[in-house]
Amino acid sequence: MPDWFADGEAYEHYVGRWSRRVGDLFLDWLSLPSGLRWVEVGCGTGALTESILKRANPGSVVGTEPSEGFLNIARERNRDKRAEFKSGDATSVPCEDAEADVLVAGLVLNFVPDKNAALQEMRRVLKPGGTVALYVWDYSGEMQLMRYFWNAVTELFPDGADHDEGRQFPICNPEPLEELFRDAKLQNVEVRAPDVPTVFADFDDYWSPFLRGQGPAGAYCVALSEDNRERLRLHLEHALPIESDGRIHLIARAWGVRGVVPA
């Protein structure tokens, strides 16, 4: 996978501020008992870890993440003694067999090349009866800040469609997510779509995060020539629903899926 997410602060400005809100809705949906042992795969800057500590009252949380830049931010932001952060990825989780009651992953699965292997690795660290749950952006639908961007790219540039995250990540839809969990022999599989409002103060608040090169969209944006980037900026400024006070009201939808390891 390209190094799309190496700058934790830039990620926060891009989608971290919105993913935290989706994470809260995701945890409310799980509604699990207090005192459980949690593992979070791909903890990033620690936004979901922080929500787990505040909303789920866990006995412990182990956050795993391959990016040292993200791990450093996660450790700085989460000083709770119940939280521990380790280097690792979705197909090599640094935990013992049947160590955890719950394993979660937020906005990670689509970036994992071997998704079936990742699900089996997640199952490995869960005890029988444990819950595995994750969520991904609805790239092809109502993750609107990205959808507006890729629609504009596709209209302007012939090669744009090949880079569209909606096309790159077909797993980020309810049917393939449910199928993946059922193929992993998980039980009580459910899919849910949490939506959060994403209100930008003005066009610059929307546009400037793309200029920091985060994710496939940001990487595509900064790779454009200066002239083409200006064409894209003007196209988006015309296409977005900008209100009279300058604000832009969009929504960010994610698809959440959960399942239970057979007892």
C-alpha positions in Angstrom: 0.0 0.0 0.0 1.3 3.5 -0.8 2.3 5.6 2.2 -0.9 7.7 2.0 -1.1 8.3 5.8 2.2 9.2 7.3 1.4 12.6 8.7 -0.9 12.4 11.7 -1.7 16.1 11.9 -2.5 16.3 8.2 -4.8 13.3 8.6 -6.6 14.9 11.4 -7.3 18.0 9.3 -8.4 15.8 6.4 -10.8 13.1 7.8 -9.7 12.5 11.4 -12.1 15.2 12.7 -15.0 13.4 11.0 -13.9 9.8 11.7 -14.1 10.5 15.5 -17.8 11.3 15.2 -18.4 8.2 13.2 -16.5 6.2 15.8 -18.8 7.4 18.5 -21.9 6.2 16.6 -20.1 2.9 15.9 -19.5 2.3 19.6 -23.0 3.2 20.5 -24.2 0.6 18.0 -22.0 -2.1 19.4 -23.3 -1.3 23.0 -21.0 -3.8 24.7 -20.6 -4.4 28.4 -18.0 -2.7 30.6 -14.7 -4.2 31.6 -13.9 -6.1 28.3 -10.5 -6.5 26.8 -10.4 -4.6 23.5 -8.0 -4.7 20.6 -8.0 -2.0 17.9 -6.4 -2.7 14.6 -5.1 0.3 12.7 -5.6 2.7 15.6 -4.1 5.7 13.6 -3.9 8.8 15.7 -5.9 7.2 18.5 -9.3 8.8 17.9 -11.3 5.6 18.2 -9.1 4.4 21.1 -10.0 7.6 23.0 -13.7 7.0 22.3 -13.5 3.4 23.5 -11.9 4.6 26.7 -14.6 7.2 27.3 -17.7 5.4 26.0 -17.1 1.7 26.4 -15.4 1.6 29.8 -13.0 -1.2 28.8 -10.8 -3.2 31.1 -8.0 -2.6 28.6 -7.3 -1.5 25.0 -4.4 -2.5 22.8 -4.1 -0.2 19.8 -2.0 -1.5 16.9 -0.7 0.6 14.0 2.1 0.3 11.4 2.8 4.0 11.1 5.2 5.3 13.8 4.0 8.8 13.1 0.5 7.9 14.0 1.6 5.8 17.0 3.4 8.8 18.5 0.3 11.0 18.3 -1.9 8.2 19.7 0.4 7.8 22.7 0.5 11.5 23.3 -3.3 11.8 23.2 -4.1 8.7 25.2 -2.4 8.7 28.6 -5.0 6.4 30.2 -3.2 3.5 31.9 -5.7 1.0 30.4 -4.4 1.9 26.9 -1.3 0.4 25.2 0.0 0.9 21.7 2.0 -1.5 19.6 3.4 -1.6 16.1 1.5 -4.1 13.9 -0.8 -4.4 11.0 -4.1 -6.2 10.2 -2.5 -9.5 9.1 0.0 -9.6 11.9 -1.7 -8.4 15.1 0.8 -8.3 18.1 -1.5 -10.2 20.5 -1.8 -13.7 21.8 -4.4 -16.2 20.7 -7.8 -15.7 22.3 -6.5 -12.6 24.2 -9.4 -10.2 23.6 -13.1 -10.0 24.0 -13.6 -7.4 21.3 -11.6 -6.5 18.2 -12.4 -3.3 16.2 -10.9 -1.6 13.1 -12.0 1.8 11.9 -11.4 2.9 8.3 -8.7 0.2 7.8 -10.1 -2.8 5.9 -10.1 -1.4 2.4 -6.4 -0.7 2.6 -5.6 -4.3 3.5 -4.6 -6.3 0.4 -5.6 -9.7 1.8 -8.9 -9.1 3.6 -9.7 -12.8 4.2 -6.3 -13.3 5.9 -7.0 -10.2 8.0 -10.4 -11.5 9.2 -8.8 -14.8 10.1 -6.0 -13.0 12.1 -8.7 -10.9 13.9 -10.5 -14.1 14.8 -7.3 -15.6 16.1 -6.9 -13.0 18.9 -10.5 -13.2 20.0 -11.8 -15.6 22.5 -14.9 -17.8 21.6 -18.0 -15.6 21.7 -15.9 -12.5 21.1 -17.0 -9.6 18.8 -15.2 -8.4 15.7 -16.5 -5.2 14.2 -15.2 -2.6 11.8 -16.3 0.3 9.6 -15.2 1.8 6.3 -16.2 5.0 4.4 -19.0 4.8 1.9 -16.6 5.9 -0.9 -18.9 5.2 -3.8 -21.9 6.9 -2.1 -22.4 9.3 0.8 -18.9 10.0 2.0 -19.7 13.3 0.3 -16.5 15.3 0.8 -14.6 12.6 -1.2 -17.5 11.9 -3.6 -17.6 15.6 -4.7 -13.8 15.5 -5.2 -13.8 12.4 -7.4 -16.8 13.4 -9.4 -15.0 16.6 -10.3 -11.8 14.8 -11.1 -13.6 12.3 -13.4 -15.3 15.1 -15.2 -12.1 17.1 -15.8 -9.4 14.4 -16.4 -9.5 11.3 -18.6 -7.6 9.1 -16.1 -9.5 10.3 -13.0 -11.9 7.4 -12.8 -9.0 5.0 -12.3 -8.0 6.7 -9.0 -11.6 7.1 -7.6 -11.7 5.5 -4.2 -15.2 4.3 -4.9 -13.8 2.2 -7.8 -10.6 1.2 -5.9 -12.4 -0.1 -2.8 -15.5 -2.1 -3.9 -15.4 -3.9 -0.4 -16.8 -0.6 1.1 -20.4 -1.6 0.4 -22.8 -3.5 2.6 -23.1 -6.7 0.5 -19.4 -7.5 0.2 -18.8 -6.6 3.8 -21.5 -9.0 5.0 -20.2 -11.7 2.6 -16.6 -11.3 3.9 -17.8 -11.8 7.5 -19.9 -14.8 6.7 -17.1 -16.4 4.7 -15.0 -16.0 7.9 -17.5 -18.2 9.6 -18.6 -15.4 12.0 -22.1 -15.5 13.4 -24.9 -12.9 14.0 -23.5 -10.8 11.2 -25.0 -7.3 11.0 -24.4 -4.2 8.8 -25.2 -0.6 9.8 -24.6 2.8 8.1 -23.8 5.6 10.6 -24.0 9.1 9.1 -22.4 12.2 10.6 -22.7 15.9 9.4 -19.5 17.4 8.0 -19.9 21.2 8.1 -17.0 23.1 6.5 -16.6 26.8 7.6 -15.8 27.8 4.0 -14.4 26.5 0.8 -10.8 26.8 2.0 -11.7 24.6 5.0 -12.9 21.9 2.5 -10.1 22.4 -0.1 -6.9 22.9 2.0 -6.8 19.4 3.5 -6.4 17.9 0.0 -3.3 20.0 -0.5 -1.5 18.0 2.3 -1.4 14.8 0.3 -3.3 12.5 2.6 -5.1 9.5 1.2 -5.6 8.6 -2.4 -7.5 11.9 -3.1 -4.9 14.1 -1.5 -2.1 12.2 -3.3 -3.8 12.6 -6.6 -4.4 16.3 -5.9 -0.8 17.2 -5.1 0.4 15.2 -8.1 -1.5 17.4 -10.5 0.2 20.2 -12.3 -0.4 23.7 -10.8 -2.7 24.6 -13.7 -4.8 21.4 -13.5 -5.0 21.7 -9.7 -6.4 25.2 -10.2 -8.9 23.9 -12.7 -10.0 21.3 -10.1 -10.3 23.9 -7.4 -12.5 26.1 -9.5 -14.7 23.2 -10.6 -15.2 22.1 -7.0 -16.0 25.7 -5.9 -18.7 25.7 -8.5 -20.1 22.2 -7.7 -20.2 22.3 -3.9 -23.4 23.4 -2.2 -21.9 26.6 -0.7 -24.4 28.6 1.4 -24.7 32.3 1.5 -22.6 32.5 4.7 -19.8 30.4 3.0 -20.5 27.2 4.9 -20.7 23.8 3.2 -23.0 21.2 4.7 -22.2 17.7 3.7 -22.5 14.2 5.3 -20.0 11.4 5.9 -21.5 7.9 5.7 -19.6 4.8 6.8 -20.6 1.2 6.6 -20.2 -0.7 9.9 -20.2 -4.5 10.1 -20.1 -6.8 13.2 -20.0 -10.5 13.9 -19.3 -13.0 16.7 -16.7 -15.7 16.9 -18.5 -19.1 17.4 -18.4 -20.4 21.0 
